[in-house]
Amino acid sequence: MNYPAHLAVTAIGLALIMEFFLGGVDIALVVIAALSALMPDMDHPEAKGRMIVNAAVAILAVWIAFAGSMLVAFLIILGWFVGSNFFVEHRGHFHSFAAAGLFGLLIYWALGEQAGLWAAIGYSAHILEDGMFKVW
Ligand SMILES: [Zn+2]
């Protein structure tokens, strides 16, 4: 399944679940969940999730470089490039519920409890969708 399908299926599916089981749709949480549904494919070189993470790593490295440590910024970029290109296989560890939990934890630390929960749900939705539909 490609990224537009993951975005649409996750957003529509979770919005329906929110509407029928939680009494209303929280658009911000649906957006977080839908974007999180792109993240498992960060193990694929052409995936949108990979592009989002590449941009986040670059922004983090620039921020750290301006904060004073060019060496740490260089190591972050080198580590991400080497790790994501040589040690990750498509539909490997990133397509697991353990990775969904870790991703949810990361978002929890960054954005709070509800965002972390719905990020983990969106990430998990991607794994389920890959298992249910014809995949790329
Ligand atoms: Zn996938």
Residues whose N, C-alpha, C, O or C-beta is under 5 A from the ligand:
A	BS01	ZN	P40 D41 D130
